[in-house]
């Protein structure tokens, strides 16, 4: 009994020396695998930090503008609410106090701010954080608060506008400009939020909002009584909302983008896990005889697995810790370069990173899991080898004469396809990502079979080149070694090709769509009060203008916690609606008693609107019903859009202003002169707010915006492929160095160093070629999931597949060159040793 314990203790001691010796002999390999984990954790954590910080900043901005109201009655459109509604709301059951608010996005000479018009007597009871203080104290005790020129600014607004208390400045909004005196500060507004407050009467009078308000803030005595009472008196254009619902609205708008970026960032971590698997597989294969020896000394199978798992744990701890630190630094850098929304344009981002401890723990755990999984799998395979056989053979664990198993790969691929076909969960493509993961695992598992299949014809062909024949036979006879070397590069190549295909398809679809919708010669758009009927008449009368088509668009809130759709009022010919729309499928005449509307593809998918459906829109008196007459393609508005005939819009709202115009020039007209005359015909006060563009300029701007939105995607793609290239280089190098005895034997048989290097170059090139082919095939399959499952479920856009034919050969060529070059460099080192010393068994 004591002898058995002694043998077991000896086995554990030998195993400890074995592991320590491996770390001492090959520190660079372990550091490289830890670096791969660190890169994945860093990218994922950085993206998550930036997204979280941006959402936190958005929530802070919402709370700053809303104050401490329990509930708000909000307008569903920028047209606002009739101020007469205030009395009914204030008298509703459960309402203690009500404060009317006019909310305007204004600009000064140096910056922008949210300008609120308040009745301070009401606001101090409902939203006291929005009530200003003068240098003398609270302004409820003096007449400054009722001064039409008095303006109170938060600290951030003072900095943004470059002004201070006692100074005067001009603010522009809604096509009007007014001068104000900074009478005090807003100490209740959080840091970083640019907010200004003026008297509500001054806001209505000076910025063309007479008789209109944007919201009514409420202080409730009984919420359960107030909500049903308020809903009973609210008109069609009003909705009940809170700070929480507005934050949820902003979060929902960017949620799909944030989730997809998080998943893409984890691609590098997944690739890192495959690289750990590759490195550990090689390490385990090199130590197979040693593991067999300690097994014969009494160490059980689970001891070998635990030992290699400990190596993986150390790699994971080192990599994940470094990744968290690097991720925080990357987040700070990304915030400065791209902004809080990482270039996507959803909302203005955060000014500083908010550290998230739970997220840090999550990404640390993911790094550990990737490293452990990459270590345990090869250890389990090695532990199942018979000790006696392993002591005699340390080559490929697969018999070269045996067929390569393909069923596990086929099962994983089938499960992945099946998962990808399942519907979205909470409007997120959860099963789509799961399907991609399963397909990726199946593709990597099928590399040995694909390697044997592709190399079979070459191996059967007789070649006059001895190095070439040896290289082909070696890879054909050892597909497991090829798979070990290629798993990381196949994964990263497949994901890169999939992303490149998705981006190419998306960009191509956007480019084609822009060609369809940008059919006019010139476009005008105003950010101000809009073109009133008089201005519209002057613009139409400009010489050289053939036809002038005006439109109006603004956000329309359907649900208070969901992003608003864009309502577009424009002329539509019911007989030929496709003249201005990129219609999908056929159109349908509206049902009797309904008004026709044309909904965009995202709006159709988000709200479940189908052709011929009768729907309700919060516009008009509420008695109107609308019928979906057609569905059109739109890549500009992720939250959806609805087109309403211009005449119907004017009848419902009474609004005759327009904010966009499409100009078709008369035959022979001088475009430059028409542009100058159009601008000259505008009222002088609004000329600065009007942008006049040509279709080519808008097209270029849209595609530049697309490229900026995907800039982070391109960076993450590049990192993934660089990690994969580094991994294949490290693995090929390690495998080459481990074959010193084989090279010594070949030199004894008459091969020169040059022939051995030629053999290695061919092996590396074949490895790169097989990896490239496998990665491209798998990537094109994954691209179909991205394009036809994840993209529609995330962003509600559909498109056709466009293959990036320029990218594919470049990637395959890079893989071939990287693998062949690495093999040659490592071969020079491996063949530098004396042939006699290389073959000595006991050296």
C-alpha positions in Angstrom: 0.0 0.0 0.0 2.8 2.4 0.9 4.5 1.5 -2.3 1.5 2.4 -4.4 1.3 5.8 -2.5 5.0 6.3 -3.2 4.6 5.6 -6.9 1.6 8.0 -7.1 3.6 10.7 -5.3 6.4 10.1 -7.7 4.1 10.4 -10.6 2.7 13.7 -9.3 6.2 15.0 -8.7 7.3 14.0 -12.2 4.1 15.6 -13.6 4.9 18.8 -11.8 8.4 18.9 -13.2 7.0 18.1 -16.6 4.6 21.0 -16.6 7.2 23.4 -15.1 9.7 22.3 -17.7 7.3 22.9 -20.5 6.7 26.5 -19.3 10.4 27.1 -18.9 11.3 25.6 -22.3 8.5 27.4 -24.2 7.5 30.6 -22.4 6.8 32.4 -25.6 4.1 29.9 -26.6 2.2 30.3 -23.3 2.6 34.0 -23.5 1.2 34.0 -27.0 -1.9 32.0 -26.0 -2.4 34.3 -23.0 -2.1 37.3 -25.4 -4.8 35.8 -27.6 -7.1 35.5 -24.6 -6.2 39.0 -23.6 -7.0 40.5 -27.0 -10.5 38.9 -27.0 -11.3 40.0 -23.4 -10.0 43.5 -24.1 -12.1 44.0 -27.2 -15.2 42.6 -25.7 -14.8 44.6 -22.4 -13.9 47.8 -24.2 -17.0 47.7 -26.5 -19.2 46.8 -23.5 -17.8 49.7 -21.4 -18.3 52.2 -24.2 -21.8 51.1 -24.8 -22.7 51.1 -21.1 -21.2 54.5 -20.6 -23.1 55.9 -23.5 -26.4 54.5 -22.2 -25.6 55.9 -18.7 -24.9 59.3 -20.2 -28.1 59.1 -22.2 -30.0 58.2 -19.1 -28.4 61.2 -17.3 -29.4 63.5 -20.1 -33.0 62.3 -19.9 -33.2 62.7 -16.2 -31.6 66.2 -16.4 -34.2 67.4 -18.9 -37.2 65.6 -17.2 -36.3 66.7 -13.6 -38.0 64.7 -10.9 -41.5 64.4 -12.4 -43.4 61.2 -11.5 -45.0 61.1 -14.9 -45.3 63.2 -18.1 -47.9 63.8 -20.8 -45.9 64.0 -24.0 -46.6 65.0 -27.6 -46.2 62.1 -30.0 -44.9 64.6 -32.7 -42.8 67.7 -32.7 -46.0 69.6 -33.5 -46.7 69.6 -29.8 -49.9 69.7 -27.8 -52.6 72.3 -27.5 -51.9 74.2 -24.2 -55.6 73.9 -23.4 -54.9 70.3 -22.5 -53.0 71.5 -19.4 -56.2 72.4 -17.5 -57.8 69.0 -18.1 -54.6 67.1 -17.0 -54.1 69.3 -13.9 -57.7 68.4 -12.8 -57.4 64.7 -13.4 -57.8 62.3 -10.4 -54.5 61.4 -8.6 -52.7 64.5 -10.0 -51.2 66.7 -7.2 -49.5 69.3 -9.4 -48.8 69.8 -13.1 -46.1 71.8 -14.9 -46.4 72.7 -18.6 -43.1 72.6 -20.6 -41.9 73.8 -24.0 -38.8 71.8 -25.0 -36.6 73.2 -27.8 -33.2 72.2 -29.2 -31.4 75.5 -29.5 -28.0 76.6 -30.7 -25.7 79.4 -29.7 -22.7 80.7 -31.6 -20.4 78.2 -29.9 -22.6 75.2 -29.0 -26.0 73.6 -28.5 -28.3 72.9 -25.6 -31.8 71.8 -24.7 -33.8 74.9 -23.9 -36.8 74.5 -21.6 -39.7 76.9 -21.2 -41.2 76.6 -17.7 -43.8 78.1 -15.5 -41.5 78.4 -12.5 -44.4 78.6 -10.0 -45.5 75.2 -11.1 -42.1 73.8 -11.8 -40.8 74.4 -8.3 -43.5 72.0 -7.0 -43.0 69.3 -9.7 -39.5 69.5 -11.1 -37.5 71.7 -8.6 -34.2 70.6 -10.1 -35.0 72.6 -13.2 -35.6 75.8 -11.3 -32.7 78.3 -11.5 -30.8 80.2 -8.9 -29.4 83.7 -9.3 -26.4 85.0 -7.5 -28.8 86.4 -4.9 -30.4 83.0 -4.2 -33.7 81.3 -5.3 -35.3 83.3 -8.1 -38.8 82.7 -6.8 -38.3 85.7 -4.6 -37.5 88.3 -7.3 -38.8 89.3 -10.7 -35.9 87.9 -12.7 -37.8 84.6 -13.1 -40.5 86.4 -15.1 -38.2 88.4 -17.2 -38.6 87.5 -20.9 -34.8 87.9 -21.3 -33.7 85.8 -18.3 -31.9 82.6 -19.1 -30.6 80.0 -16.5 -27.9 77.7 -17.7 -26.4 74.5 -16.2 -22.7 74.4 -15.7 -22.2 72.3 -18.9 -24.3 74.7 -20.9 -22.2 77.6 -19.8 -19.1 75.8 -20.8 -20.6 74.7 -24.2 -21.8 78.2 -25.0 -18.7 80.0 -23.7 -20.6 82.3 -21.4 -21.2 83.1 -17.8 -23.7 84.7 -15.4 -24.4 88.3 -16.3 -23.4 88.0 -20.0 -25.8 88.1 -23.0 -26.0 85.7 -25.9 -28.1 84.8 -28.9 -29.9 81.5 -29.2 -31.5 80.2 -32.5 -34.2 77.6 -32.8 -37.2 76.9 -34.9 -36.1 79.4 -37.5 -36.0 82.2 -34.9 -33.1 84.0 -33.1 -33.5 85.7 -29.7 -31.1 87.4 -27.3 -31.0 86.5 -23.6 -29.2 87.5 -20.5 -27.7 84.7 -18.3 -29.4 85.5 -15.0 -28.3 82.4 -13.0 -27.4 78.8 -12.9 -29.2 75.4 -12.7 -27.4 73.6 -9.8 -29.9 70.8 -9.8 -28.9 69.6 -13.3 -26.3 66.8 -13.3 -22.8 67.5 -14.5 -22.2 67.1 -18.2 -25.8 68.0 -19.2 -26.2 71.2 -21.3 -29.7 72.6 -20.3 -31.1 76.1 -20.3 -34.4 77.4 -18.8 -36.4 80.4 -19.7 -40.0 81.5 -18.9 -42.6 79.5 -20.8 -44.3 82.5 -22.3 -41.0 83.8 -23.6 -40.3 80.4 -25.2 -43.7 80.3 -26.9 -43.5 83.9 -28.1 -39.9 84.0 -29.3 -39.7 80.6 -30.9 -43.0 80.4 -32.7 -44.7 78.1 -30.2 -47.7 80.2 -29.3 -50.5 78.0 -28.0 -48.4 74.9 -28.0 -46.5 72.9 -25.4 -44.4 69.8 -25.7 -45.1 68.0 -22.4 -46.8 68.3 -19.0 -44.8 67.1 -16.0 -46.8 65.7 -13.2 -46.5 65.2 -9.5 -48.9 62.5 -8.5 -50.8 61.8 -5.3 -52.1 58.4 -6.4 -50.5 56.8 -9.5 -53.1 54.0 -9.7 -55.9 56.6 -9.9 -54.0 59.0 -12.1 -53.0 56.8 -15.0 -56.6 55.7 -16.1 -57.9 59.2 -15.5 -55.2 60.7 -17.7 -55.7 58.2 -20.5 -59.4 59.1 -20.6 -58.7 62.8 -21.3 -55.6 62.5 -23.5 -56.1 63.3 -27.2 -54.6 61.2 -30.1 -51.4 63.2 -30.3 -50.5 62.6 -26.6 -49.0 59.7 -24.6 -48.1 59.0 -21.0 -44.4 58.5 -20.4 -41.8 58.6 -17.7 -38.1 58.9 -17.4 -37.9 55.1 -17.4 -39.9 54.8 -20.7 -37.7 57.4 -22.4 -34.5 55.7 -21.3 -36.0 52.4 -22.6 -36.8 54.1 -25.9 -33.2 55.2 -26.3 -31.9 51.8 -25.2 -34.2 50.0 -27.7 -32.9 52.2 -30.6 -29.3 51.1 -30.2 -29.8 47.7 -28.5 -29.4 45.6 -31.6 -26.3 47.5 -32.7 -24.7 47.1 -29.2 -25.5 43.4 -29.0 -24.1 42.7 -32.4 -20.9 44.7 -31.6 -20.5 42.7 -28.3 -20.9 39.5 -30.3 -18.4 40.6 -32.9 -16.0 41.6 -30.2 -16.2 38.2 -28.7 -15.1 36.7 -32.0 -11.6 37.5 -31.1 -12.1 35.7 -27.7 -13.5 32.7 -29.6 -10.5 32.8 -31.9 -8.2 33.0 -28.8 -9.9 29.9 -27.4 -9.2 28.0 -30.6 -5.6 29.2 -30.5 -5.3 27.9 -26.9 -6.7 24.6 -28.2 -4.1 24.6 -31.0 -1.2 25.4 -28.8 -2.2 23.0 -26.0 -2.9 20.2 -28.5 0.6 20.5 -29.8 2.0 20.7 -26.3 0.1 17.6 -25.2 1.1 15.7 -28.4 4.8 16.5 -27.7 4.5 15.3 -24.1 2.4 12.2 -24.9 5.2 9.8 -24.0 5.8 11.7 -20.8 2.1 11.6 -19.9 2.1 7.9 -20.7 5.1 7.4 -18.3 3.4 9.1 -15.4 0.3 7.1 -16.2 2.3 3.9 -15.8 3.6 5.2 -12.4 0.0 5.4 -11.1 -1.4 8.8 -12.0 -5.1 8.4 -13.1 -6.5 9.8 -16.3 -8.1 12.7 -14.5 -4.7 13.7 -13.2 -3.4 14.3 -16.7 -6.6 16.3 -17.5 -6.3 18.3 -14.3 -2.7 19.1 -14.9 -3.3 20.5 -18.4 -6.4 22.3 -17.2 -4.2 24.0 -14.6 -2.0 25.2 -17.4 -5.1 26.6 -19.1 -6.3 28.2 -15.9 -3.0 30.0 -15.5 -3.2 31.1 -19.2 -6.7 32.3 -18.6 -6.0 34.2 -15.5 -3.0 35.9 -17.0 -4.8 36.7 -20.3 -8.1 37.8 -18.8 -6.4 40.1 -16.2 -4.3 41.7 -18.9 -7.4 41.9 -21.1 -9.4 43.8 -18.5 -6.7 46.4 -18.1 -6.2 46.8 -21.8 -9.9 46.9 -22.4 -10.4 49.8 -20.1 -7.6 51.7 -21.9 -9.2 50.8 -25.3 -12.5 52.0 -24.1 -11.1 55.4 -23.1 -9.4 55.7 -26.5 -12.5 54.5 -28.5 -14.6 57.1 -26.6 -12.4 59.9 -27.8 -12.0 58.7 -31.4 -15.5 57.3 -32.2 -17.8 58.7 -29.5 -20.1 56.9 -27.1 -22.1 55.2 -29.9 -18.9 54.0 -31.6 -19.7 56.0 -34.8 -23.2 54.6 -35.3 -24.9 58.0 -34.8 -27.7 56.8 -32.4 -27.1 59.4 -29.8 -24.4 61.7 -28.5 -22.2 59.6 -26.4 -20.6 59.7 -22.9 -17.8 62.0 -21.9 -16.2 59.5 -19.6 -16.0 55.8 -19.1 -18.2 54.3 -16.3 -16.5 51.2 -14.9 -18.8 48.2 -14.6 -17.6 45.6 -12.0 -20.1 42.9 -13.0 -19.2 43.2 -16.6 -15.5 42.9 -15.7 -16.3 39.7 -13.8 -18.3 38.4 -16.7 -15.5 39.0 -19.3 -12.9 37.6 -16.8 -15.0 34.4 -16.6 -15.3 34.2 -20.3 -11.6 34.5 -20.8 -11.1 31.7 -18.2 -13.7 29.6 -19.9 -12.1 30.0 -23.3 -8.6 29.0 -22.0 -9.9 26.1 -19.9 -12.0 24.7 -22.8 -9.0 25.0 -25.2 -6.9 23.1 -22.7 -9.2 20.4 -21.4 -10.3 19.1 -24.8 -6.8 18.0 -26.0 -6.0 16.7 -22.5 -9.0 14.4 -22.5 -8.0 13.1 -25.9 -4.5 12.4 -24.7 -5.7 10.8 -21.5 -7.7 8.2 -23.4 -4.5 6.9 -25.3 -3.2 3.6 -24.0 0.0 4.2 -22.1 1.9 1.3 -23.8 1.0 2.5 -27.3 1.7 6.1 -26.4 5.2 5.2 -25.2 6.0 3.8 -28.6 4.2 6.4 -30.8 3.8 10.2 -30.3 2.6 11.0 -33.7 -0.9 11.8 -35.0 -3.4 10.0 -32.9 -5.4 9.1 -36.0 -4.3 6.0 -38.0 -3.4 7.2 -41.5 -5.2 4.2 -43.0 -8.4 4.8 -41.1 -11.2 6.9 -42.5 -11.6 10.3 -41.0 -14.8 10.7 -38.9 -17.2 13.3 -40.4 -20.5 12.6 -38.6 -19.7 14.9 -35.5 -19.0 17.8 -37.8 -22.2 17.1 -39.9 -24.3 16.9 -36.7 -22.9 20.2 -35.4 -23.5 21.9 -38.8 -27.1 20.5 -38.9 -27.8 21.7 -35.4 -26.4 25.1 -36.3 -28.6 25.5 -39.3 -31.6 24.4 -37.3 -31.0 26.9 -34.5 -30.5 29.7 -37.1 -34.0 29.0 -38.4 -35.7 29.7 -35.1 -37.4 33.1 -34.4 -35.9 36.0 -32.5 -36.1 36.2 -28.7 -37.2 39.7 -27.5 -36.3 41.0 -30.9 -32.7 39.8 -30.6 -31.2 37.0 -32.8 -30.2 34.8 -29.9 -30.7 31.6 -31.9 -28.9 33.1 -34.9 -25.8 33.6 -32.8 -26.2 30.2 -31.3 -26.5 28.7 -34.8 -23.3 30.5 -35.9 -21.4 29.1 -32.9 -22.6 25.6 -33.7 -21.8 25.9 -37.3 -18.3 27.3 -36.5 -17.7 24.4 -34.2 -18.9 22.0 -36.8 -16.7 23.6 -39.5 -13.6 23.3 -37.3 -14.4 19.7 -36.4 -14.7 18.9 -40.1 -11.2 20.2 -41.0 -9.5 16.7 -40.7 -12.1 15.3 -43.1 -11.8 18.3 -45.5 -8.0 18.1 -45.3 -8.0 14.4 -46.2 -10.5 15.1 -49.0 -8.5 17.9 -50.6 -5.1 16.3 -50.2 -6.2 12.9 -51.4 -5.7 13.5 -55.1 -2.2 15.0 -54.5 -1.2 12.2 -52.3 -2.2 9.5 -54.8 -0.4 11.3 -57.6 3.2 10.2 -58.1 5.5 13.2 -58.0 9.1 13.5 -59.1 9.8 15.9 -56.4 10.8 14.0 -53.2 10.2 17.0 -50.9 6.8 17.7 -52.5 5.8 14.0 -52.1 6.9 13.9 -48.5 5.0 17.1 -47.7 1.8 15.9 -49.2 2.0 12.5 -47.7 2.8 13.9 -44.3 -0.3 16.2 -44.2 -2.5 13.6 -45.8 -1.5 11.0 -43.3 -1.7 13.3 -40.3 -5.0 15.2 -40.7 -5.3 15.6 -36.9 -2.1 17.6 -36.8 -3.3 19.7 -39.8 -6.6 20.4 -37.9 -4.7 21.4 -34.8 -2.7 23.9 -36.8 -5.7 25.2 -38.6 -8.5 25.4 -36.1 -7.7 29.0 -35.0 -7.1 30.3 -38.6 -10.2 28.5 -39.9 -12.3 30.1 -37.2 -11.0 33.6 -37.7 -11.0 33.3 -41.5 -14.6 32.1 -41.5 -15.8 34.9 -39.3 -13.9 37.5 -41.3 -15.3 36.2 -44.6 -18.8 36.1 -43.1 -18.5 39.7 -41.8 -16.9 40.9 -45.1 -19.8 39.3 -47.0 -22.4 40.9 -44.8 -20.9 44.3 -45.0 -20.4 44.0 -48.8 -24.0 42.9 -49.2 -25.3 45.7 -46.9 -23.2 48.4 -48.6 -24.2 47.2 -52.1 -27.9 47.2 -51.1 -27.6 50.7 -49.7 -25.8 51.9 -52.8 -28.5 50.4 -55.1 -31.3 51.8 -52.9 -29.7 55.3 -53.0 -29.7 55.1 -56.8 -33.5 54.3 -56.7 -34.5 57.1 -54.3 -32.2 59.9 -55.3 -34.0 60.7 -58.5 -34.1 64.5 -58.4 -31.5 67.0 -59.6 -31.2 69.0 -56.4 -32.4 68.6 -52.7 -33.1 71.2 -50.1 -33.4 70.5 -46.4 -33.9 72.9 -43.5 -33.1 72.3 -39.8 -35.1 75.4 -38.9 -38.8 76.2 -38.8 -39.4 74.8 -42.3 -40.6 76.3 -45.5 -43.9 78.1 -45.0 -46.4 78.4 -47.9 -45.0 81.8 -49.0 -41.4 80.4 -49.2 -42.6 77.4 -51.1 -44.2 79.6 -53.7 -41.0 81.7 -54.1 -38.9 78.6 -54.5 -41.3 77.1 -57.1 -41.1 80.4 -59.1 -37.3 80.4 -59.4 -36.4 80.4 -63.2 -35.0 77.0 -64.3 -37.0 75.0 -61.8 -39.1 72.4 -63.6 -41.0 70.7 -60.8 -40.6 71.2 -57.1 -41.8 68.5 -54.7 -42.0 69.4 -51.0 -42.2 66.9 -48.1 -42.4 67.0 -44.3 -40.9 64.4 -41.9 -40.7 64.1 -38.1 -40.7 61.4 -35.4 -44.0 59.9 -34.5 -44.2 58.0 -31.2 -46.2 54.8 -31.4 -45.2 53.4 -28.0 -43.6 55.5 -25.3 -40.9 52.9 -24.6 -40.1 52.2 -28.3 -38.2 54.3 -30.7 -40.5 56.5 -32.8 -41.2 55.9 -36.5 -40.6 58.7 -38.9 -43.7 60.1 -40.4 -43.1 61.4 -44.0 -45.7 63.6 -45.7 -45.1 63.8 -49.5 -47.1 63.7 -52.7 -47.9 60.1 -53.7 -49.6 59.1 -56.9 -51.8 56.1 -56.0 -51.6 54.9 -59.6 -47.8 54.9 -59.6 -46.5 55.0 -56.0 -43.3 53.3 -57.2 -42.3 56.6 -58.8 -40.9 57.9 -55.5 -40.7 54.6 -53.5 -38.5 51.5 -53.6 -41.6 49.2 -53.2 -41.3 45.6 -52.1 -43.9 43.5 -53.9 -47.3 44.7 -55.0 -49.6 47.5 -53.7 -53.2 47.3 -52.5 -56.0 49.7 -52.6 -57.0 51.1 -49.2 -60.1 49.7 -47.5 -63.3 51.9 -47.5 -63.1 54.7 -45.0 -59.4 54.5 -44.5 -56.5 56.6 -45.6 -53.6 54.9 -47.5 -50.2 54.8 -46.0 -47.0 53.2 -47.2 -44.9 51.6 -44.4 -41.1 50.9 -44.6 -39.8 47.4 -44.3 -38.4 48.0 -40.7 -41.8 49.5 -39.6 -43.6 46.5 -41.0 -41.4 44.0 -39.2 -41.3 45.9 -35.9 -45.0 46.6 -35.6 -46.3 43.6 -37.5 -48.0 45.7 -40.2 -48.8 43.7 -43.3 -50.1 44.7 -46.7 -53.8 45.5 -46.4 -53.8 45.9 -42.6 -55.9 48.6 -41.0 -53.7 50.5 -38.4 -54.0 53.4 -36.0 -51.5 56.3 -36.0 -51.4 58.9 -33.2 -52.1 61.8 -35.5 -55.2 63.8 -36.3 -58.3 63.5 -34.2 -58.0 59.8 -33.5 -61.1 58.9 -35.5 -59.1 58.2 -38.7 -58.0 54.8 -39.7 -55.1 54.0 -42.0 -54.7 51.2 -44.5 -51.3 49.8 -45.4 -51.2 50.2 -49.2 -47.6 49.2 -49.8 -44.3 48.3 -48.1 -41.1 50.0 -49.3 -37.4 49.4 -48.8 -35.7 51.9 -46.5 -32.1 51.6 -45.2 -32.0 55.1 -43.6 -34.4 54.6 -40.7 -33.9 51.6 -38.5 -36.9 52.3 -36.3 -39.2 52.5 -39.4 -41.0 55.1 -41.4 -44.6 55.8 -42.6 -45.4 57.8 -45.8 -48.7 59.6 -45.8 -50.0 61.6 -48.8 -49.3 65.3 -48.4 -52.9 66.3 -48.8 -54.1 63.8 -46.1 -51.3 65.1 -43.7 -52.4 68.7 -44.2 -56.0 67.8 -43.7 -55.3 65.9 -40.5 -52.9 68.4 -38.8 -53.4 71.8 -40.5 -49.6 72.0 -40.8 -48.6 73.5 -44.1 -44.9 73.9 -43.5 -42.4 71.6 -45.2 -38.8 70.8 -44.4 -37.5 69.1 -47.5 -37.8 69.7 -51.3 -36.8 67.8 -54.4 -36.0 69.9 -57.4 -36.2 68.7 -61.1 -34.6 71.2 -63.4 -36.2 72.5 -66.5 -34.5 71.4 -69.8 -31.4 73.4 -70.5 -31.3 75.1 -67.1 -28.0 76.1 -65.6 -27.7 74.1 -62.4 -25.2 76.5 -60.7 -27.5 79.5 -61.4 -30.6 77.7 -60.2 -28.8 76.8 -56.9 -27.8 80.4 -56.4 -31.3 81.7 -57.2 -33.0 79.1 -54.9 -30.8 80.2 -52.0 -31.4 83.9 -52.8 -35.2 83.3 -52.7 -35.0 82.1 -49.1 -35.8 84.5 -46.2 -32.5 85.9 -45.0 -33.1 84.6 -41.4 -33.4 81.0 -42.6 -30.7 80.8 -45.3 -28.1 79.5 -42.8 -30.4 76.6 -41.8 -31.0 75.3 -45.3 -28.7 72.7 -46.9 -28.7 72.5 -50.7 -27.2 69.3 -52.1 -26.8 67.3 -55.4 -27.6 63.6 -55.5 -24.0 62.6 -55.9 -23.1 64.6 -52.7 -25.9 62.9 -50.8 -24.9 59.5 -52.1 -21.3 60.1 -51.1 -22.3 61.4 -47.7 -24.6 58.4 -47.0 -21.9 55.9 -48.0 -19.3 57.8 -45.9 -21.7 57.6 -43.0 -22.1 53.9 -43.6 -18.4 53.3 -43.6 -18.0 55.3 -40.4 -20.7 53.3 -38.8 -18.9 50.1 -39.7 -15.4 51.4 -38.8 -15.4 49.5 -35.5 -16.6 46.4 -37.4 -13.6 46.7 -39.8 -11.2 47.1 -36.9 -12.6 44.1 -35.0 -12.4 42.1 -38.3 -8.8 43.1 -38.7 -7.9 42.1 -35.2 -9.6 38.7 -35.5 -7.7 37.9 -38.7 -4.4 39.1 -37.2 -4.9 37.0 -34.2 -5.6 34.1 -36.4 -2.5 34.7 -38.6 -0.4 35.0 -35.5 -1.8 31.7 -34.2 -1.1 29.8 -37.4 2.4 31.2 -37.5 3.0 30.1 -33.9 1.5 26.7 -34.4 3.3 25.9 -37.6 6.6 27.1 -36.1 6.1 24.9 -33.0 5.2 21.9 -35.0 8.2 22.4 -37.2 10.6 22.7 -34.3 9.1 19.6 -32.7 10.1 17.5 -35.8 13.9 17.9 -35.3 14.4 14.1 -35.1 12.5 13.6 -38.3 14.6 16.1 -40.2 17.8 14.5 -38.8 16.6 11.1 -40.1 15.8 12.6 -43.5 19.2 14.1 -43.7 20.7 10.7 -43.0 18.7 9.3 -45.9 20.2 11.9 -48.2 18.0 14.9 -48.2 19.7 18.3 -48.1 18.8 21.2 -45.9 17.4 22.9 -49.0 15.1 20.0 -49.8 13.9 19.9 -46.3 13.1 23.6 -46.4 11.3 23.1 -49.7 9.3 20.3 -48.1 8.3 22.5 -45.2 7.5 25.4 -47.5 5.1 23.1 -49.4 3.6 21.8 -46.2 3.0 25.4 -45.0 1.5 26.5 -48.3 -0.8 23.4 -48.3 -1.8 24.1 -44.7 -2.6 27.7 -45.6 -4.5 26.7 -48.7 -6.6 24.0 -46.9 -7.2 26.5 -44.0 -8.2 29.2 -46.5 -10.5 27.0 -48.4 -12.1 25.7 -45.2 -12.4 29.2 -43.8 -13.9 30.6 -47.0 -16.5 27.8 -47.4 -17.5 28.0 -43.7 -17.5 31.9 -43.8 -19.8 31.9 -46.8 -22.2 29.6 -45.0 -22.0 31.8 -41.8 -22.6 34.9 -44.0 -26.0 33.5 -45.0 -27.0 33.4 -41.3 -25.7 37.0 -40.8 -27.4 38.4 -43.9 -30.7 36.5 -43.8 -31.2 35.8 -40.1 -29.2 38.1 -37.8 -29.4 41.3 -39.8 -33.2 41.2 -40.3 -33.9 40.2 -36.7 -31.5 42.9 -35.4 -32.1 45.8 -37.8 -35.2 44.7 -39.7 -33.5 45.1 -43.1 -33.3 42.4 -45.8 -30.9 42.3 -48.7 -29.4 40.0 -51.3 -26.0 38.3 -50.8 -23.0 39.8 -52.5 -19.8 37.8 -52.3 -16.6 39.9 -51.6 -14.6 38.4 -54.6 -11.8 40.8 -54.1 -11.3 39.9 -50.4 -11.4 36.1 -50.7 -8.3 35.6 -52.8 -6.3 38.2 -50.8 -7.1 36.4 -47.6 -6.2 32.9 -48.9 -3.0 34.3 -50.4 -2.1 35.9 -47.1 -2.7 32.5 -45.3 -0.6 30.6 -47.8 2.3 33.1 -47.5 2.1 33.3 -43.7 2.1 29.6 -43.2 4.8 28.9 -45.8 7.1 31.7 -44.6 6.7 30.6 -41.0 7.5 27.0 -41.8 10.7 28.0 -43.7 11.9 30.3 -40.9 11.2 27.6 -38.3 12.8 25.0 -40.5 16.0 26.9 -40.7 16.2 26.8 -36.9 15.2 23.1 -36.7 17.7 22.0 -39.3 20.5 24.0 -37.8 21.2 21.1 -35.3 23.6 18.4 -36.2 21.9 15.4 -37.9 23.6 13.0 -35.6 22.4 14.8 -32.5 18.9 15.3 -33.8 18.3 11.5 -34.1 19.8 10.5 -30.7 17.0 9.0 -28.6 18.6 9.6 -25.3 20.0 13.1 -25.9 
